[in-house]
Structure formats: C-alpha cells, structure tokens
Amino acid sequence: MYSSGATDTIEKVCMMVDSVAFMQLFIDWMCDTVTAINARKVGPPPEKNDNVVAIDGKALRGSRPAKGKKMVHIVSAYCSELNLILGITSVDKKSNEITAIPEILDMLVLEGALITMDAMGCQVAICKKIVEKKADYLICVKNNQPTLHNRIDTVFEQYIEENPTDPDPDDEENPFFAETIEKSRNRQEHRRSWVFNNIKSLVDPGNEWPGLEHCAIIQRDRLIDSRQSTELNFYITSREMTAKSVLAAARNHWSTENKQHWELDVSFSEDASKIHERTATKNIATLRRCCYNAHKQSTHFEKESMRRRAELAGLDEDYRTELILEQFSPG
C-alpha cells in the first residue's frame, strides 16, 4: 500500500502524460502482442464463434472528487479467447459510451470477430461501423430501442404460442434451441436460448439496421437460496448462429465482469483509488490494464492469484524485470 506522499507523487507524474497518446500506445502494444500470439499458434484456427470481443464500460468509482461530480468511465474491448484487454478509451459520463464505442472500434483490427455489447451499444451507427470493420455483432436489445424490441418480442410470442413445449436440446437436427443448467451450493441457473434466422423482414422491414439478419432470445432463470428470478434478453446479430453458440457468446460477454472488472477492483484496487485528477486517473487506469495483460500472459506463478502475483512483482525486482522483458522482447 502506497503512502499518501507516494500517491501524490504518482498522481503528479501521471498528470503530465497525454492520456490519449498513452492509451494508443497500449493499443499498439496489444496489436503487436496478438500478432505474435497468432504467429506462434499451431494446429487449426479456433471456431469462428469463439472469436468473441466484448465491449463494455466500467466506472472508476474512486475518481469522483465530490458528490455530484462525474466519474471517469473506461470502455474496453476484451478478448475472451485470449483473456486480454485489446483496447481502451475513456468517457466522462455514462451516456457518452455511445460515442466512445465507435472510437474503440476504429482503433482495433476486428475482421472476423464477433463483437458483443449490452443495450448501450444497440445503435444503428454502431452496427454500421462493425459491418464496415468486416466483423459481426451480437447486441442486446432493450427499451432504448422500443420499436425493434417490440418486433422481436412479437416474433418470440408467436413462436411460443405455436410451440408451447421446448424441443429436445440434444437434437442435432434442431440447432435453434439450447439450454444449460448450472448448480452450486446455494445457486442454480437455467439458461435457455432460441435463435430465429433470416427474419429481417419481420424485425427490420425498413432496412434501417446494417447487417441485421437474425435475432436471438436468452432466458435466465435463477434460484439463489429461496429467491427466484427470471430475466429475458433479446439480441440482434449479423451472424447466422446456433442457439448453443449464442449462449456461449453471451456468457463470454458476461465474463468480462468477473474476468476483468472484478480482477481490476480486487487485485489492483481500482475502485478504491483516491486519485481524482482526470488525466492522472485515466493514465493510472491504463497502467493497471498494462499490468493485467502482462500477468495474464506470464507463465510465472500461474497457481498464484492475480493479486498475489502483483504483490510478488512489487517485492521482487528480478521477477518484475523478467515480467517486463517477457512482454516487450522481440518474438
């Protein structure tokens, strides 16, 4: 834990660094890293539906200097296949994520990827941008797009009315329904997915949404102790997918919460940071994500938690030097 004096010094140094340029250096580093990883791979490439890039925002809760002031938000692109943050950008308030998402899409090479987003990213301009990047999308639809949401709801209600019983999820001849059931000590979650392909004329008769050809529905029934809840999520997608692959892609997107956001808060104390100056806050956030990616790629202390590995890097100069050289040495 840093003393207040050390924290003040770090904040003053980070105030003098151009946060936009620093984030761009992070993205350039990750582009080189992904290229190197792909060059080392042997065997067949992964399934197309495995190449999921989740775009999601995170509020830096400690960045608000006083009640009523705005927090810094960081929007990141997270690759679930590699467990790496590919790119980041910042916004000053939650509503501006709509303008930040196209910025991060422009920064990255995404050809062939499946871009997943929550309802904040359900915008015509964002879908157009993804299609222009030669990628596909799977985006949640909520009441921020009421017309689209209601049309998908009508398709689903008609299907349920005509098919009151779920098909066999193990029937390989019916790839349009899938389900999973997960149980733990006090929790059970039942997920079901339905896919409707080539329904553009029903949900987008005006041809407003670039690439939209298919839609999907995921129902999540949770039982935690004695509390039961049901959540129904609608999705639009430009890629023809099976219900099983939709479930997998959606779960990869949800994993950003516990594979990235949770680690940043628990292992790097992001929400507990009391650095309020906005440029310094953004640069420290970029540094945390550099450390996150470095530890994710390192083969040292793999059995240790991320928090413990970060502590070891701070205490052992040789390990810290080796960790840095491991990431930035050629090849």
Secondary structure as the mmCIF struct_conf table of DSSP 4:
data_model
#
loop_
_struct_conf.conf_type_id
_struct_conf.id
_struct_conf.beg_label_comp_id
_struct_conf.beg_label_asym_id
_struct_conf.beg_label_seq_id
_struct_conf.end_label_comp_id
_struct_conf.end_label_asym_id
_struct_conf.end_label_seq_id
HELX_RH_AL_P HELX_RH_AL_P1 SER A 4 MET A 15
TURN_TY1_P TURN_TY1_P1 MET A 16 MET A 16
BEND BEND1 VAL A 17 VAL A 17
HELX_RH_AL_P HELX_RH_AL_P2 SER A 19 ARG A 40
BEND BEND2 GLY A 43 PRO A 44
HELX_LH_PP_P HELX_LH_PP_P1 PRO A 45 GLU A 47
HELX_RH_3T_P HELX_RH_3T_P1 LYS A 48 ASP A 50
STRN STRN1 VAL A 52 LEU A 60
HELX_RH_3T_P HELX_RH_3T_P2 ARG A 61 SER A 63
BEND BEND3 ALA A 66 ALA A 66
TURN_TY1_P TURN_TY1_P2 LYS A 67 GLY A 68
BEND BEND4 LYS A 69 LYS A 69
HELX_LH_PP_P HELX_LH_PP_P2 LYS A 70 MET A 71
STRN STRN2 VAL A 72 CYS A 79
TURN_TY1_P TURN_TY1_P3 SER A 80 ASN A 83
STRN STRN3 LEU A 84 VAL A 91
BEND BEND5 ASP A 92 LYS A 93
HELX_RH_3T_P HELX_RH_3T_P3 LYS A 94 ASN A 96
HELX_RH_AL_P HELX_RH_AL_P3 GLU A 97 MET A 107
BEND BEND6 LEU A 108 LEU A 108
TURN_TY1_P TURN_TY1_P4 GLU A 111 GLY A 112
STRN STRN4 LEU A 114 MET A 117
HELX_RH_3T_P HELX_RH_3T_P4 ALA A 119 GLY A 121
HELX_RH_AL_P HELX_RH_AL_P4 VAL A 124 GLU A 132
TURN_TY1_P TURN_TY1_P5 LYS A 133 LYS A 134
STRN STRN5 ASP A 136 VAL A 141
TURN_TY1_P TURN_TY1_P6 ASN A 143 ASN A 144
BEND BEND7 GLN A 145 GLN A 145
HELX_RH_AL_P HELX_RH_AL_P5 PRO A 146 GLU A 162
BEND BEND8 THR A 165 THR A 165
HELX_LH_PP_P HELX_LH_PP_P3 ASP A 166 ASP A 168
TURN_TY1_P TURN_TY1_P7 PRO A 169 ASP A 170
TURN_TY1_P TURN_TY1_P8 GLU A 172 GLU A 173
TURN_TY1_P TURN_TY1_P9 PRO A 175 PHE A 176
STRN STRN6 PHE A 177 LYS A 183
BEND BEND9 ARG A 185 ASN A 186
STRN STRN7 ARG A 187 PHE A 196
BEND BEND10 ASN A 198 ASN A 198
HELX_RH_AL_P HELX_RH_AL_P6 LYS A 200 VAL A 203
TURN_TY1_P TURN_TY1_P10 PRO A 205 GLY A 206
BEND BEND11 TRP A 209 TRP A 209
TURN_TY1_P TURN_TY1_P11 PRO A 210 GLY A 211
STRN STRN8 HIS A 214 ILE A 224
TURN_TY1_P TURN_TY1_P12 ASP A 225 SER A 226
STRN STRN9 ARG A 227 THR A 237
BEND BEND12 SER A 238 ARG A 239
HELX_RH_AL_P HELX_RH_AL_P7 ALA A 243 THR A 256
HELX_RH_PI_P HELX_RH_PI_P1 GLU A 257 HIS A 261
HELX_RH_AL_P HELX_RH_AL_P8 TRP A 262 VAL A 266
TURN_TY1_P TURN_TY1_P13 SER A 267 PHE A 268
TURN_TY1_P TURN_TY1_P14 GLU A 270 ALA A 272
HELX_RH_AL_P HELX_RH_AL_P9 ARG A 278 GLN A 297
TURN_TY1_P TURN_TY1_P15 HIS A 300 LYS A 303
BEND BEND13 GLU A 304 GLU A 304
HELX_RH_AL_P HELX_RH_AL_P10 MET A 306 LEU A 315
HELX_RH_AL_P HELX_RH_AL_P11 GLU A 317 PHE A 328
BEND BEND14 SER A 329 SER A 329
#
